[in-house]
Amino acid sequence: MMGILNVTPDSFSDGGEWFESERAIMRAHEMIAEGADVVDVGGESTRPGAEPVPADEELRRVVPVVEALAGSVRVSVDTTKEAVAEAAVHAGASLINDVSATLWPAAARLGVGWVAMHRKGTAATMQRDPHYDDVAREVAAMLVDRAGRAAAAGVAEVWIDPGIGFGKTVDHNLRLLGSLGDLVATGYPVMVGTSRKSFLGTLARTVDGLPAPVDERLAASLATATWAMQQGVQMVRVHDVAATVQAAVLVGRPQERSSRSEVGA
């Protein structure tokens, strides 16, 4: 379970809530108590249309939080900048969550894990009419290629993430969710993040028929996280840790019962 900690003023869901280091650290400890296995600290929003953040400002936001948390939980740094990744690792992070899927040389050099995420374009351009001939096949091919490069470079822990909502339409996102089993079958551990994303609002409309706002997407977030876990995804990236941990426990129980039955047969 990866808990999302956006130390930003402009993230789509919780921008500004945890911008101050003290509040961010407090929220991280809440997520740890709720069952987060990893806390993912990000200092630059990756939402569609987000403005880039200078490296020195991203460092100012991220490093103190990573330092404060490193002894309490596994810390991931959500960045596309090598300098930020390196500083965060020196501060105690052991996983680089990389939406650009380009930082595997840094992960190899620093001896830490790396998440390769698929994104079509940049934050500024990715939702401008994204097109694929076969979204599931193209995303899987790119991720397997990057993961293979990382492994060849010496990265011992490589994750892949289909990048739900990053340069994808609603239909693309649903097709990717439907093909998660194929990603799992590649042999690389898979991470998925659907939490509170806009396509859920489009699908899970309010009683008035309008797209559900961010704070009304919990049920849809839980449904997609549960689906991902049932398909064999090994980590889900979420805002609502406590609720998703409950869902994860329920997903695991039928499997436990099945295993016990097989042992007793």
C-alpha positions in Angstrom: 0.0 0.0 0.0 1.6 3.3 -1.1 0.2 6.4 0.5 0.3 9.6 -1.6 1.8 12.6 0.1 1.8 15.7 -2.2 3.9 18.4 -0.8 2.6 20.8 -3.4 0.2 23.8 -3.6 -1.4 22.6 -6.9 -2.0 18.8 -7.0 -5.4 17.9 -8.4 -6.8 16.3 -5.2 -5.0 17.6 -2.1 -3.0 20.5 -3.4 -2.0 22.8 -0.5 -3.3 20.5 2.2 0.2 19.2 3.1 2.3 21.9 1.6 3.9 22.8 4.9 6.5 20.3 6.0 5.0 19.9 9.5 1.6 19.1 8.2 3.0 16.7 5.6 4.9 14.8 8.2 1.8 14.6 10.4 -0.3 13.3 7.5 2.4 10.7 6.7 2.3 9.4 10.2 -1.5 9.1 10.0 -1.1 7.0 6.8 1.5 4.8 8.5 -0.9 4.2 11.3 -3.6 3.4 8.7 -1.4 0.7 7.2 0.7 2.4 4.5 3.7 0.3 3.6 5.3 3.1 1.5 4.8 6.8 1.6 5.3 8.5 -1.8 6.6 12.1 -1.3 6.1 14.4 -4.3 7.1 18.0 -4.6 5.9 18.7 -8.2 2.3 18.2 -9.4 2.0 15.8 -12.4 -1.7 16.6 -13.0 -2.7 17.7 -16.6 -1.6 21.3 -17.2 0.6 21.5 -14.2 3.5 24.0 -14.3 7.0 22.7 -13.9 8.8 23.4 -10.6 12.4 24.4 -10.4 14.7 21.8 -8.9 15.7 23.9 -6.0 12.1 24.5 -5.0 11.2 20.8 -5.4 14.2 20.0 -3.2 13.1 22.5 -0.5 9.7 20.8 -0.4 10.7 17.2 -0.5 14.0 16.6 1.4 12.9 17.7 4.9 9.9 15.5 4.7 11.8 12.5 3.5 14.4 13.0 6.2 11.7 13.1 8.9 10.0 9.9 7.7 12.9 7.7 6.7 13.2 6.0 10.0 9.5 5.2 10.3 8.4 3.8 6.9 9.7 3.0 3.5 9.9 6.3 1.6 9.5 6.8 -2.2 10.2 10.0 -4.0 7.9 11.0 -6.8 10.1 13.0 -9.2 11.4 13.2 -12.8 14.6 15.1 -11.8 17.8 13.3 -11.2 19.0 15.9 -8.7 15.9 15.6 -6.6 16.0 11.8 -6.7 19.6 11.7 -5.6 19.0 14.2 -2.7 15.9 12.3 -1.6 17.8 9.0 -1.6 20.6 10.5 0.5 17.9 11.7 2.8 16.5 8.2 3.2 14.2 7.3 0.2 14.7 3.8 -1.2 12.4 4.0 -4.2 12.2 6.4 -7.1 8.7 6.8 -8.5 9.4 8.1 -12.0 6.5 9.3 -14.2 9.0 10.0 -17.0 10.4 6.5 -16.9 13.9 7.9 -17.6 15.7 7.8 -14.2 16.8 4.1 -14.2 20.5 5.1 -14.5 20.2 7.1 -11.3 18.4 4.3 -9.6 21.2 1.9 -10.6 23.9 4.3 -9.5 22.2 4.9 -6.1 21.3 1.3 -5.5 17.5 1.9 -5.0 14.3 0.6 -6.5 12.6 2.3 -9.4 9.1 2.6 -10.7 8.7 3.1 -14.5 5.4 4.7 -15.3 3.9 5.2 -18.8 3.0 8.7 -19.7 2.2 10.0 -23.2 3.6 13.5 -23.5 4.2 15.9 -20.6 1.9 17.3 -18.0 1.2 20.2 -20.3 0.4 18.1 -23.3 -0.6 14.6 -22.3 -4.4 15.1 -22.3 -4.5 16.8 -25.7 -6.4 14.1 -27.7 -4.1 11.1 -26.8 -4.2 8.4 -29.5 -3.1 4.7 -29.5 -3.7 2.0 -32.0 -3.7 -0.6 -29.2 -3.3 1.1 -25.8 -2.7 -2.1 -23.8 -0.1 -3.5 -26.2 1.7 -0.2 -26.6 1.9 0.6 -22.9 3.0 -2.9 -22.0 5.7 -2.8 -24.7 7.1 0.5 -23.5 7.2 -0.6 -19.9 8.8 -3.9 -20.6 11.5 -2.2 -22.7 12.3 0.4 -19.9 12.2 -2.3 -17.2 14.6 -4.5 -19.2 17.0 -1.6 -19.6 16.8 -0.8 -15.9 17.5 -4.4 -15.0 20.4 -4.6 -17.4 21.8 -1.5 -15.8 21.8 -3.1 -12.4 18.5 -2.0 -10.8 17.5 -4.9 -8.6 14.0 -3.7 -7.9 12.0 -2.6 -10.9 8.3 -1.9 -10.9 6.0 -1.0 -13.8 2.9 1.3 -13.8 0.6 1.7 -16.7 0.0 5.4 -15.9 -3.7 5.5 -15.6 -4.8 9.0 -16.5 -1.5 10.1 -17.9 -2.1 10.7 -21.6 -5.2 8.5 -21.7 -8.9 8.9 -22.4 -11.6 7.3 -20.2 -11.7 4.4 -22.7 -7.9 4.0 -22.6 -8.0 3.8 -18.8 -10.7 1.2 -18.8 -8.8 -0.9 -21.4 -5.7 -0.7 -19.3 -7.5 -1.8 -16.2 -9.0 -4.7 -18.1 -5.6 -5.8 -19.3 -3.8 -5.6 -15.9 -3.4 -9.4 -15.9 -1.2 -9.1 -19.0 1.1 -6.6 -17.2 1.3 -8.9 -14.2 2.2 -11.8 -16.5 5.4 -9.9 -17.6 6.9 -10.9 -14.3 7.7 -7.4 -13.2 5.8 -6.2 -10.1 3.0 -3.9 -11.1 1.9 -0.7 -9.3 -1.4 1.0 -10.2 -2.8 4.4 -9.2 -6.4 5.3 -9.9 -7.1 7.2 -6.7 -9.6 10.1 -7.1 -8.6 10.5 -10.8 -10.8 12.5 -13.2 -12.0 9.5 -15.2 -13.6 8.1 -12.1 -15.6 11.3 -11.7 -16.7 11.0 -15.3 -17.9 7.5 -14.8 -19.2 7.8 -11.2 -21.6 10.7 -11.6 -23.5 12.5 -8.9 -27.3 12.2 -8.3 -27.7 15.2 -10.6 -25.8 13.5 -13.4 -22.7 15.6 -13.2 -19.2 14.3 -13.0 -18.4 13.5 -9.4 -16.0 16.0 -7.8 -12.7 14.8 -6.2 -14.2 14.4 -2.7 -16.9 12.1 -4.0 -14.7 9.6 -5.8 -13.9 7.3 -2.9 -16.2 4.4 -3.9 -14.9 4.4 -7.4 -11.3 4.6 -6.2 -11.9 1.6 -3.9 -13.6 -0.3 -6.7 -10.7 0.1 -9.1 -8.0 -0.5 -6.4 -9.9 -3.7 -5.5 -10.1 -4.8 -9.1 -6.3 -4.2 -9.5 -5.5 -6.3 -6.5 -7.7 -9.1 -7.7 -5.7 -9.1 -11.0 -2.4 -9.6 -9.2 -1.2 -6.0 -8.9 1.3 -5.9 -6.0 1.0 -2.2 -5.0 -1.7 0.4 -5.2 -1.0 4.1 -4.9 -3.8 5.8 -2.9 -4.9 8.9 -1.0 -7.4 7.0 1.2 -5.1 4.5 3.0 -7.4 3.2 5.7 -10.3 2.5 3.4 -8.1 0.8 0.8 -6.4 -1.3 3.5 -9.8 -2.6 4.5 -10.5 -3.5 0.9 -7.1 -5.2 0.6 -7.9 -7.4 3.6 -11.2 -8.5 2.1 -9.5 -9.2 -1.2 -7.0 -11.5 0.6 -9.5 -13.4 2.7 -11.0 -15.5 -0.1 -7.5 -16.4 -1.3 -6.6 -17.5 2.3 -9.7 -19.6 2.6 -8.9 -21.2 -0.8 -5.4 -22.0 0.2 -6.5 -23.6 3.5 -9.1 -25.7 1.6 -6.4 -27.0 -0.8 -4.1 -27.9 2.1 -6.9 -29.8 3.9 -8.1 -31.6 0.7 
